[in-house]
Amino acid sequence: GAVVSQHPSRVICKSGTSVKIECRSLDFQATTMFWYRQFPKQSLMLMATSNEGSKATYEQGVEKDKFLINHASLTLSTLTVTSAHPEDSSFYICSAIDYRNQPQHFGDGTRLSIL
Amino acid sequence: AQTVTQSQPEMSVQEAETVTLSCTYDTSENNYYLFWYKQPPSRQMILVIRQEAYKQQNATENRFSVNFQKAAKSFSLKISDSQLGDTAMYFCAFLGYTGANSKLTFGKGITLSVRP
C-alpha cells in the first residue's frame, strides 16, 4: 500500500529555533499533501493544504509566517516552524493523496517539544 | 460546512465482546466518503474502514463493520470479538467530493479501552 514517511519523529529544541519537518510519499506521487496539528487526547486540526508547485492554502487562524509549507515536488512537502516557542509544542502529522483523491495516507507524525 | 459529531468521549469493552462506536454528521452534499480511523498509543493514523455514500451496502473489513444510515446521517462502527490491540482512539471522518469539502473533517474522537 501507499507509504508516507515523516521525519523526524521526535524533536526537542530550544525556544527561538526553527524546525523543519519532512513528509515524503515513497511509492506514489502526491498531488496534494495536508498538514495537521494534534494536541493530546484531541482530534486532528487541519493547518494547511499544499499542492505541488503552488502556494499552500492555510486554514483560518493558522499563521502563514510561523508555519512555512513548501511542496516542491510530487513526493516531498516540508513544514518549517519558524522561531518556535513552547506554545508550538505539539504533534504534527502529514498526509498525502494521489490522483485518485482518497483515502489520505498518513505519516507517523512528529512530536515537537520546545523548551 | 460539514460537521462530524462523536458524542461519546470514552468507552470500555471486555475482550471478545462487541462494541459500537457512534458517529453522526451533517452535510448538504449527496455524494461523499465516510471513514473510521484508529489511532493507537503510537499515534499512527490507521484507516479502519471507509464507506462511499452512494453505496447502500454497509462496508465490512474482517471484525469491523459499519451501520450507514444516510437519511439519518449516521455512521456507526461495530467492532466484533474485541481484542486488546483494538485499544485506541477512534475518529470518524467525512470527505466531500468537491471544493472546500474535499478535505477530511474529523470528529472529536472516542477513546476505546479493551479490558482483558
Interface residues (C-beta under 8 A of the other chain):
Chain A: F34 Q38 K41 Q42 S43 L44 L46 T49 F91 I93 S95 N101 Q102 P103 Q104 F106 D108 G109 R111
Chain B: Y33 F35 S42 R43 Q44 M45 L47 R50 M89 F91 L95 S102 K103 L104 F106 G107 K108 G109 T111
